[in-house]
Amino acid sequence: MTAAADQATRWRLLLDALAERRRLSVAEASELLGVSAATVRRDFTELSRQQLASRTHGGVVATSVAYDLPARYRIATDDPRERIAREAASRVQAGSVVAFNGGTTTSAVARHLAGRLDLQQIGPEAVTIVTNALNIAGEMVLRPSIRTVVIGGVARSESYELHGPFASRVLQDLLLDRLFLGVDGISPGEGASCHHFGESGINSEMVAKAQRVTVVADSSKLGKVALARICPIEKIHALITDAEASTEMVDHFEGAGVEVTLV
């Protein structure tokens, strides 16, 4: 395991512990992680700098609403979706308007984007995020380098996504540089799809407003077709997926004009 992965694992364990306890001392964290107090203090300082926790004398306290999110929005560091998210976040340029629909992978992309040091050094509102996902908005609004625009609407508890006529009205007046699209299925023949009609409608409108559409999906979603189509394959510019994707499947997507990246 690399040093970066070690740090990411420590942070995930610390944030999970904060979600449960709301407060951690240096001694408690040191015992939990099996590392030195000096390492814990450095981690606490960095978490505080990224506004994931607030530093106190001898420890940290939880401040982010993100700690209360369901477990399905937390990804283990060895999950391929983490690699996908990291790659996707690295492609965003400062000053961009970036859209996200809901989902575990898109949530991870937004989190990696907010954690980029180069954007934090630029200062407030280095990137604008547009989303219809309440969980993503709840995390991003706390990050000073991110300007957060929420597409209103009716919320689905299963996915935290907002949809409906209010969301459509807001989208009419927005121009998006890039959309990171999470899907339940994507195939060269049927394009991108999801399980819910309401989500497919608003996601389709986000696709129509974006200059570049990148699907972020692990290899288990490839070749799958869900109930409701989001958009045809011709509307998708790029696909970021994991290295478990078959060569045959990758060839099919590339043959359909999609730029495929394996991570």
Long-range contacts (C-beta under 8 A, 24 or more apart in sequence): 5-77, 5-78, 7-43, 8-77, 8-82, 9-77, 10-35, 10-39, 10-43, 11-43, 11-46, 11-47, 11-52, 12-74, 12-76, 12-77, 14-43, 14-44, 14-47, 14-53, 14-60, 15-47, 15-52, 15-53, 15-66, 15-67, 16-74, 18-53, 18-60, 18-61, 18-62, 18-67, 19-62, 19-67, 19-68, 22-61, 22-62, 23-56, 23-59, 23-60, 23-61, 23-62, 24-59, 24-60, 24-61, 25-58, 25-59, 26-58, 26-59, 28-59, 29-59, 49-120, 50-114, 50-115, 50-120, 50-143, 51-142, 51-143, 51-144, 63-142, 64-138, 64-139, 64-142, 65-138, 65-139, 65-142, 66-135, 66-138, 66-139, 66-142, 69-135, 69-138, 72-104, 73-104, 73-107, 73-135, 75-104, 75-108, 80-218, 80-219, 80-242, 80-243, 80-244, 80-263, 81-105, 81-108, 81-216, 81-218, 81-242, 82-108, 83-242, 83-263, 84-108, 84-109, 84-216, 84-217, 84-218, 84-240, 84-241, 84-242, 84-263, 85-109, 85-111, 85-112, 85-216, 86-112, 86-263, 87-240, 87-261, 87-263, 88-112, 88-180, 88-214, 88-216, 88-240, 89-113, 89-115, 89-116, 90-116, 91-178, 91-214, 92-116, 92-127, 92-178, 94-118, 94-119, 94-122, 94-126, 94-127, 95-126, 95-127, 96-127, 96-128, 96-177, 96-178, 97-127, 97-128, 97-130, 97-174, 97-175, 97-176, 97-177, 97-178, 98-127, 98-128, 98-129, 98-130, 98-176, 98-177, 98-178, 98-179, 98-180, 99-129, 99-130, 99-131, 99-176, 99-178, 99-179, 99-180, 99-206, 99-209, 99-210, 100-129, 100-130, 100-131, 100-133, 100-136, 100-179, 100-180, 100-182, 101-131, 101-132, 101-133, 101-161, 101-179, 101-180, 101-181, 101-182, 101-199, 101-202, 101-203, 101-206, 102-131, 102-132, 102-133, 102-135, 102-136, 102-159, 102-160, 102-161, 102-182, 102-199, 103-133, 103-159, 103-182, 103-183, 104-182, 105-182, 105-216, 105-217, 105-218, 106-133, 106-136, 106-180, 106-181, 106-182, 106-216, 107-133, 107-135, 107-136, 107-139, 109-180, 109-216, 110-136, 110-139, 110-140, 111-139, 113-146, 114-139, 114-140, 114-143, 114-145, 114-146, 116-145, 119-145, 119-146, 120-144, 120-145, 130-174, 130-176, 132-161, 132-162, 132-163, 132-167, 132-202, 132-206, 133-159, 133-160, 133-161, 133-162, 134-160, 134-161, 134-162, 135-160, 136-160, 149-174, 151-202, 153-202, 154-198, 156-196, 156-198, 156-199, 158-196, 159-196, 159-199, 161-199, 161-202, 162-202, 163-198, 163-199, 163-201, 163-202, 164-198, 164-202, 167-202, 167-205, 168-201, 168-202, 168-205, 171-202, 171-205, 171-206, 171-209, 174-209, 175-209, 176-206, 176-209, 176-210, 176-211, 177-210, 177-211, 177-212, 178-210, 178-211, 178-212, 178-213, 178-214, 179-206, 179-207, 179-209, 179-210, 179-212, 179-213, 179-214, 180-214, 180-216, 181-206, 181-207, 181-213, 181-214, 181-215, 181-216, 181-230, 181-236, 182-215, 182-216, 182-217, 183-215, 183-217, 183-221, 183-226, 183-230, 184-221, 184-224, 184-226, 185-221, 185-223, 185-224, 185-225, 185-226, 186-215, 186-217, 186-221, 186-222, 186-223, 186-224, 186-233, 186-236, 186-239, 187-222, 187-223, 187-224, 187-225, 187-233, 188-233, 188-252, 188-253, 188-255, 188-256, 188-258, 189-233, 190-225, 190-229, 190-232, 190-233, 191-229, 191-230, 191-231, 191-232, 191-233, 191-234, 191-235, 191-236, 192-229, 192-230, 192-231, 192-233, 192-235, 192-236, 193-224, 193-225, 193-226, 193-227, 193-228, 193-229, 193-230, 194-226, 194-227, 194-228, 194-230, 195-226, 195-227, 195-228, 196-227, 196-228, 197-227, 197-228, 199-228, 200-228, 200-229, 200-230, 203-230, 203-231, 204-229, 204-230, 204-231, 207-231, 207-235, 208-235, 212-237, 212-238, 213-237, 213-238, 214-238, 214-239, 214-240, 215-239, 215-240, 216-240, 216-241, 217-241, 218-242, 218-244, 219-243, 219-244, 219-245, 219-246, 219-249, 222-246, 222-249, 222-253, 223-249, 233-257, 233-258
